[in-house]
Amino acid sequence: MRKIILASSSIHRKKLLKQIKLNFIAISPDIDESRNKNESVNKFVKRLSIEKAMKIAVLRKNSIVIGSDEIAVVDDKILGKPLTKKNARKQLNLISGKKVIFKTGICVIDTNTMKKLSSVVNYSIKMRKISKNTINNYIDKEDMLNCAASIRIEGLAISLIEKATGEDPTSVIGLPLITLITYLEKLGYKS
């Protein structure tokens, strides 16, 4: 049986795979995540998910490798992981009352055939107007420094959202499970 390998060190992506009861191992791909000059947002996030998966796929046989990457876009500005509370505060002030599009690239590779399936899944979130006190409370209580746009939707961020729409709510967490399950089926993987 082919092994499932998650090309990521993200605890959120690991939790999602556990949610659908997949046996897997996780290996961090450690790639350069810089955006190429004049690269569109969709091409950027899709390329990163492919590069993550390929970095691991070329090293492993008899496996299915999953790569994923996520960014958020508001007013044509890309918001990645804040990494610091100061940056999180800036991001949350910026997105207050606005629509944020989460773009999640996914790539699944069968290492036996090197067949690759990849796409970008969009999910739209309309943010409430967020007060300074609410932002400070959220930052103090939530572990979101490694979440695009400082939004950890599976946690306290749900209280900051007015409306959410899209085909796959798990894409906001960093791995679109509906797409993943479809890709695994197309590659003939039986769990």
Contacts in CASP RR format, 6 or more apart in sequence:
PFRMAT RR
TARGET T0000
AUTHOR 0000-0000-0000
METHOD contacts of the structure
MODEL  1
MRKIILASSSIHRKKLLKQIKLNFIAISPDIDESRNKNESVNKFVKRLSI
EKAMKIAVLRKNSIVIGSDEIAVVDDKILGKPLTKKNARKQLNLISGKKV
IFKTGICVIDTNTMKKLSSVVNYSIKMRKISKNTINNYIDKEDMLNCAAS
IRIEGLAISLIEKATGEDPTSVIGLPLITLITYLEKLGYKS
2 62 0 8 1.000
2 63 0 8 1.000
2 64 0 8 1.000
2 110 0 8 1.000
2 111 0 8 1.000
2 112 0 8 1.000
2 189 0 8 1.000
3 24 0 8 1.000
3 25 0 8 1.000
3 60 0 8 1.000
3 62 0 8 1.000
3 63 0 8 1.000
3 64 0 8 1.000
4 17 0 8 1.000
4 22 0 8 1.000
4 23 0 8 1.000
4 24 0 8 1.000
4 25 0 8 1.000
4 63 0 8 1.000
4 64 0 8 1.000
4 66 0 8 1.000
4 189 0 8 1.000
5 24 0 8 1.000
5 25 0 8 1.000
5 26 0 8 1.000
5 27 0 8 1.000
5 56 0 8 1.000
5 60 0 8 1.000
5 63 0 8 1.000
5 64 0 8 1.000
5 65 0 8 1.000
5 66 0 8 1.000
6 13 0 8 1.000
6 14 0 8 1.000
6 17 0 8 1.000
6 24 0 8 1.000
6 25 0 8 1.000
6 26 0 8 1.000
6 27 0 8 1.000
6 65 0 8 1.000
6 66 0 8 1.000
6 67 0 8 1.000
7 26 0 8 1.000
7 27 0 8 1.000
7 28 0 8 1.000
7 29 0 8 1.000
7 52 0 8 1.000
7 53 0 8 1.000
7 55 0 8 1.000
7 56 0 8 1.000
7 57 0 8 1.000
7 65 0 8 1.000
7 66 0 8 1.000
7 67 0 8 1.000
7 68 0 8 1.000
8 14 0 8 1.000
8 26 0 8 1.000
8 28 0 8 1.000
8 29 0 8 1.000
8 52 0 8 1.000
8 66 0 8 1.000
8 67 0 8 1.000
8 68 0 8 1.000
9 26 0 8 1.000
9 28 0 8 1.000
10 146 0 8 1.000
10 174 0 8 1.000
12 146 0 8 1.000
12 147 0 8 1.000
12 152 0 8 1.000
12 154 0 8 1.000
12 173 0 8 1.000
12 174 0 8 1.000
12 175 0 8 1.000
13 26 0 8 1.000
13 68 0 8 1.000
13 173 0 8 1.000
13 174 0 8 1.000
13 175 0 8 1.000
14 26 0 8 1.000
15 173 0 8 1.000
16 170 0 8 1.000
16 173 0 8 1.000
16 174 0 8 1.000
16 175 0 8 1.000
16 177 0 8 1.000
17 24 0 8 1.000
17 66 0 8 1.000
17 175 0 8 1.000
19 177 0 8 1.000
20 177 0 8 1.000
20 180 0 8 1.000
20 181 0 8 1.000
21 191 0 8 1.000
22 191 0 8 1.000
23 191 0 8 1.000
24 66 0 8 1.000
27 56 0 8 1.000
29 51 0 8 1.000
29 52 0 8 1.000
29 53 0 8 1.000
29 55 0 8 1.000
29 56 0 8 1.000
29 67 0 8 1.000
30 55 0 8 1.000
31 48 0 8 1.000
31 51 0 8 1.000
31 52 0 8 1.000
31 55 0 8 1.000
33 48 0 8 1.000
33 69 0 8 1.000
35 44 0 8 1.000
35 78 0 8 1.000
36 44 0 8 1.000
36 47 0 8 1.000
39 47 0 8 1.000
41 71 0 8 1.000
41 73 0 8 1.000
41 78 0 8 1.000
41 103 0 8 1.000
42 103 0 8 1.000
42 120 0 8 1.000
44 71 0 8 1.000
44 78 0 8 1.000
45 69 0 8 1.000
45 70 0 8 1.000
45 71 0 8 1.000
45 103 0 8 1.000
45 104 0 8 1.000
45 105 0 8 1.000
45 120 0 8 1.000
46 105 0 8 1.000
46 107 0 8 1.000
46 118 0 8 1.000
46 119 0 8 1.000
46 120 0 8 1.000
48 69 0 8 1.000
48 105 0 8 1.000
49 67 0 8 1.000
49 68 0 8 1.000
49 69 0 8 1.000
49 104 0 8 1.000
49 105 0 8 1.000
49 106 0 8 1.000
49 107 0 8 1.000
49 118 0 8 1.000
50 67 0 8 1.000
50 107 0 8 1.000
50 116 0 8 1.000
50 118 0 8 1.000
52 67 0 8 1.000
52 68 0 8 1.000
52 69 0 8 1.000
52 107 0 8 1.000
53 65 0 8 1.000
53 66 0 8 1.000
53 67 0 8 1.000
53 107 0 8 1.000
53 108 0 8 1.000
53 109 0 8 1.000
53 116 0 8 1.000
53 118 0 8 1.000
54 107 0 8 1.000
54 109 0 8 1.000
54 116 0 8 1.000
56 65 0 8 1.000
56 67 0 8 1.000
57 63 0 8 1.000
57 65 0 8 1.000
57 109 0 8 1.000
57 111 0 8 1.000
57 114 0 8 1.000
60 111 0 8 1.000
61 111 0 8 1.000
61 112 0 8 1.000
62 111 0 8 1.000
62 112 0 8 1.000
63 111 0 8 1.000
64 108 0 8 1.000
64 109 0 8 1.000
64 110 0 8 1.000
64 111 0 8 1.000
64 184 0 8 1.000
64 187 0 8 1.000
64 189 0 8 1.000
65 108 0 8 1.000
65 109 0 8 1.000
65 111 0 8 1.000
66 106 0 8 1.000
66 107 0 8 1.000
66 108 0 8 1.000
66 175 0 8 1.000
66 180 0 8 1.000
67 106 0 8 1.000
67 107 0 8 1.000
67 108 0 8 1.000
68 104 0 8 1.000
68 105 0 8 1.000
68 106 0 8 1.000
68 107 0 8 1.000
68 174 0 8 1.000
68 175 0 8 1.000
68 176 0 8 1.000
69 104 0 8 1.000
69 105 0 8 1.000
70 102 0 8 1.000
70 103 0 8 1.000
70 104 0 8 1.000
70 105 0 8 1.000
70 148 0 8 1.000
70 171 0 8 1.000
70 172 0 8 1.000
70 174 0 8 1.000
71 78 0 8 1.000
71 79 0 8 1.000
71 80 0 8 1.000
71 102 0 8 1.000
71 103 0 8 1.000
71 148 0 8 1.000
72 78 0 8 1.000
72 79 0 8 1.000
72 80 0 8 1.000
72 95 0 8 1.000
72 100 0 8 1.000
72 101 0 8 1.000
72 102 0 8 1.000
72 103 0 8 1.000
72 148 0 8 1.000
72 149 0 8 1.000
72 151 0 8 1.000
73 79 0 8 1.000
73 100 0 8 1.000
73 101 0 8 1.000
73 102 0 8 1.000
73 103 0 8 1.000
74 94 0 8 1.000
74 95 0 8 1.000
74 98 0 8 1.000
74 99 0 8 1.000
74 100 0 8 1.000
74 101 0 8 1.000
74 149 0 8 1.000
75 94 0 8 1.000
75 98 0 8 1.000
77 94 0 8 1.000
79 91 0 8 1.000
79 94 0 8 1.000
79 95 0 8 1.000
79 100 0 8 1.000
79 148 0 8 1.000
79 149 0 8 1.000
79 150 0 8 1.000
80 148 0 8 1.000
80 149 0 8 1.000
81 145 0 8 1.000
81 146 0 8 1.000
81 147 0 8 1.000
81 148 0 8 1.000
82 88 0 8 1.000
82 90 0 8 1.000
82 91 0 8 1.000
82 144 0 8 1.000
82 145 0 8 1.000
82 147 0 8 1.000
82 149 0 8 1.000
82 150 0 8 1.000
83 145 0 8 1.000
83 146 0 8 1.000
84 145 0 8 1.000
85 139 0 8 1.000
85 145 0 8 1.000
87 150 0 8 1.000
88 139 0 8 1.000
88 144 0 8 1.000
88 145 0 8 1.000
88 150 0 8 1.000
89 135 0 8 1.000
89 136 0 8 1.000
89 139 0 8 1.000
91 149 0 8 1.000
91 150 0 8 1.000
92 130 0 8 1.000
92 135 0 8 1.000
92 138 0 8 1.000
92 139 0 8 1.000
92 150 0 8 1.000
92 160 0 8 1.000
93 130 0 8 1.000
93 135 0 8 1.000
95 127 0 8 1.000
95 130 0 8 1.000
95 149 0 8 1.000
95 151 0 8 1.000
96 127 0 8 1.000
96 128 0 8 1.000
96 129 0 8 1.000
96 130 0 8 1.000
96 135 0 8 1.000
97 126 0 8 1.000
97 127 0 8 1.000
97 128 0 8 1.000
97 129 0 8 1.000
97 130 0 8 1.000
97 162 0 8 1.000
98 126 0 8 1.000
98 127 0 8 1.000
99 124 0 8 1.000
99 125 0 8 1.000
99 126 0 8 1.000
99 127 0 8 1.000
100 124 0 8 1.000
100 125 0 8 1.000
100 126 0 8 1.000
100 127 0 8 1.000
100 149 0 8 1.000
100 151 0 8 1.000
101 122 0 8 1.000
101 123 0 8 1.000
101 124 0 8 1.000
101 125 0 8 1.000
102 122 0 8 1.000
102 123 0 8 1.000
102 124 0 8 1.000
102 125 0 8 1.000
102 148 0 8 1.000
102 149 0 8 1.000
102 151 0 8 1.000
102 171 0 8 1.000
102 172 0 8 1.000
103 120 0 8 1.000
103 121 0 8 1.000
103 122 0 8 1.000
104 120 0 8 1.000
104 121 0 8 1.000
104 122 0 8 1.000
104 123 0 8 1.000
104 171 0 8 1.000
104 172 0 8 1.000
104 174 0 8 1.000
104 175 0 8 1.000
104 176 0 8 1.000
105 118 0 8 1.000
105 119 0 8 1.000
105 120 0 8 1.000
105 121 0 8 1.000
105 176 0 8 1.000
106 118 0 8 1.000
106 119 0 8 1.000
106 120 0 8 1.000
106 121 0 8 1.000
106 175 0 8 1.000
106 176 0 8 1.000
106 179 0 8 1.000
106 180 0 8 1.000
106 183 0 8 1.000
107 116 0 8 1.000
107 117 0 8 1.000
107 118 0 8 1.000
108 116 0 8 1.000
108 117 0 8 1.000
108 118 0 8 1.000
108 180 0 8 1.000
108 183 0 8 1.000
108 184 0 8 1.000
108 187 0 8 1.000
109 115 0 8 1.000
109 116 0 8 1.000
109 117 0 8 1.000
110 187 0 8 1.000
115 187 0 8 1.000
117 183 0 8 1.000
117 186 0 8 1.000
117 187 0 8 1.000
119 179 0 8 1.000
121 167 0 8 1.000
121 168 0 8 1.000
121 171 0 8 1.000
121 176 0 8 1.000
121 179 0 8 1.000
122 166 0 8 1.000
122 171 0 8 1.000
123 164 0 8 1.000
123 165 0 8 1.000
123 166 0 8 1.000
123 167 0 8 1.000
123 168 0 8 1.000
123 169 0 8 1.000
123 171 0 8 1.000
123 172 0 8 1.000
124 164 0 8 1.000
124 165 0 8 1.000
124 166 0 8 1.000
125 151 0 8 1.000
125 153 0 8 1.000
125 161 0 8 1.000
125 163 0 8 1.000
125 164 0 8 1.000
125 172 0 8 1.000
126 161 0 8 1.000
126 162 0 8 1.000
126 163 0 8 1.000
126 164 0 8 1.000
127 160 0 8 1.000
127 161 0 8 1.000
127 162 0 8 1.000
128 160 0 8 1.000
128 161 0 8 1.000
128 162 0 8 1.000
130 138 0 8 1.000
130 160 0 8 1.000
134 160 0 8 1.000
138 144 0 8 1.000
138 156 0 8 1.000
138 157 0 8 1.000
138 159 0 8 1.000
138 160 0 8 1.000
139 150 0 8 1.000
141 156 0 8 1.000
142 152 0 8 1.000
142 155 0 8 1.000
142 156 0 8 1.000
142 157 0 8 1.000
143 152 0 8 1.000
144 150 0 8 1.000
144 151 0 8 1.000
144 152 0 8 1.000
144 157 0 8 1.000
147 157 0 8 1.000
148 174 0 8 1.000
150 157 0 8 1.000
151 157 0 8 1.000
151 160 0 8 1.000
151 172 0 8 1.000
153 161 0 8 1.000
153 164 0 8 1.000
153 169 0 8 1.000
153 172 0 8 1.000
153 173 0 8 1.000
154 173 0 8 1.000
164 172 0 8 1.000
167 178 0 8 1.000
168 176 0 8 1.000
168 177 0 8 1.000
168 178 0 8 1.000
168 179 0 8 1.000
170 176 0 8 1.000
170 177 0 8 1.000
170 178 0 8 1.000
171 179 0 8 1.000
184 191 0 8 1.000
END
